[in-house]
Amino acid sequence: MSQEPRAAGSPTPNPQSPTPVDLSVNVAGIRMKNPVMTASGTFGYAQEFEQYMDLNRLGALVVKTITRLPRPGNPPPRIVETPAGMLNAIGLQNVGIEGFIREKLPYLRRLQPPLIVNVAGESVEDFRELTKRIGDQEGVAGIELNVSCPNVAGGLDFSTDPQLAYRVVKAAREATPLPLIPKLSPNVTDIVAIARAVAEAGADAISLINTLVGMAVDVRTRRPRIGNVTGGVSGPAIRPIAVRMVWQVARAVRLPIIGMGGILTAEDALEFMIAGATAVAVGTANFIDPEAPVRVIEGLEQYCTANGIQDVRQLIGSLEIPLGIDE
C-alpha cells in the first residue's frame, strides 16, 4: 500500500541523513536559492525587519512601491482588520526615486538575496522614466511594475485595460534590459487577457495577485472605517481567488509566475506552486509574524523531504485535474 503524502511541515520520517532538497528556482533569469520572497508594500525597505529575521535566508526581496516623487500616502485610518485578512489604503507612501537611491539602496545592496524594486507611475512616461532610472542602478536584479494599486487615483487603470497594460510594459521594456514583472490586479473580468497583453509587450514574468477592492463600514457612526473609503483586501480570505488566477494564467502564458495572496504557511505556498507558480511572495503574514517567510521556507523543505521530492521545481504546475472535468 502506498504511503499517504505527509502534510506541509511534518517531521522527516527517516532519521537517517536525507538527500538535501534543492529549493532553488529561476524567475526570468533571477536566480533564487528558494522560491520565497516578500510582497511589495508589506516589508518596507527590508531594514525594518532585520531585527526579527535573517534577511539573507530569503529567496528574493521586493521593496515597497517607489514613485517618481515622494508620497505622504492617504489620510488615516489606513488599515482595518477584516475576517481572515485586512483592508488597507496606504496610498503608496514612499521616499520617491531619488530618496530610494540615496537612502535605501546602499543598505539593500549589502544583502545577499536578489533585489526586485517595485515602481508605480501616473502615466506611461512615468513608468518609462522610473524603469530607466532604477534599471541603471547597481544591485537591482529585476523590476516589478505596479500597474494595479487600488488605493490611489487611477491606480487600477493600467491593469484593467489590456491596451494600457501593453503600453506600460512596452515602454518599460524599451527603457531597461532587466527582467520586468508586471503585478496584475484581480479586479478584472478576464485576467488571462491582461496577462497575454503584458506577455506580448515583453514582460519576463508576472506577479499574481494584487489586492481586491473592498470596503468596511462603522455601523455606529455610519461612516467608512478607512480614510480612503475603499481599500485593498488581502490575507487568507483572498487566497482561493489568487490560486485560481495563477492556474488560469499558467495555462495561457508561457512566463514564470510569482504567486501571492494570503500565504501564511508552507502549505499555502505549495497550493500556488502546484497550480503553476514558480515562486511565491509572503505579504499580509508579515504583519502577524515577521518570521513568516522563513517559516514558509523551512516548511517547504520539510514537505519535500517527507515526500521524497529532491527538487522543488518538480512541484511547479503539477496539479492533476480529474478525468472528465472541463478545464
C-alpha positions, 0 to 999 in steps of 0.5 A: 500500500502506498504511503499517504503524502505527509502534510506541509511541515511534518517531521522527516520520517527517516532519521537517517541523513536525507538527500538535501532538497534543492529549493532553488528556482529561476524567475526570468533569469533571477536566480533564487536559492528558494522560491520565497520572497516578500510582497511589495508594500508589506516589508518596507525597505527590508531594514525594518525587519532585520531585527526579527529575521535573517534577511539573507535566508530569503529567496528574493526581496521586493521593496515597497512601491517607489514613485517618481516623487515622494508620497505622504500616502492617504489620510488615516485610518489606513488599515482595518482588520477584516475576517481572515485578512485586512483592508488597507489604503496606504496610498503608496507612501514612499521616499520617491526615486531619488530618496530610494537611491540615496537612502535605501539602496546602499543598505539593500545592496549589502544583502545577499538575496536578489533585489526586485524594486517595485515602481508605480507611475501616473502615466506611461512616461512615468513608468518609462522614466522610473524603469530607466532610472532604477534599471541603471542602478547597481544591485537591482536584479529585476523590476516589478511594475505596479500597474494595479494599486487600488488605493490611489487615483487611477491606480487600477487603470493600467491593469484593467485595460489590456491596451494600457497594460501593453503600453506600460510594459512596452515602454518599460521594456524599451527603457531597461534590459532587466527582467520586468514583472508586471503585478496584475490586479484581480479586479478584472473580468478576464485576467488571462487577457491582461496577462497575454497583453503584458506577455506580448509587450515583453514582460519576463514574468508576472506577479499574481495577485494584487489586492481586491477592492473592498470596503468596511463600514462603522455601523455606529457612526455610519461612516467608512472605517478607512480614510480612503473609503475603499481599500485593498483586501488581502490575507487568507480570505483572498487566497482561493481567488489568487490560486485560481488566477495563477492556474488560469494564467499558467495555462495561457502564458508561457512566463514564470509566475510569482504567486501571492495572496494570503500565504501564511504557511508552507502549505499555502505556498505549495497550493500556488506552486502546484497550480503553476507558480514558480515562486511565491511572495509572503505579504499580509503574514508579515504583519502577524509574524515577521518570521513568516517567510522563513517559516514558509521556507523551512516548511517547504523543505520539510514537505519535500523531504517527507515526500521524497521530492529532491527538487522543488521545481518538480512541484511547479504546475503539477496539479492533476485535474480529474478525468472528465472535468472541463478545464 
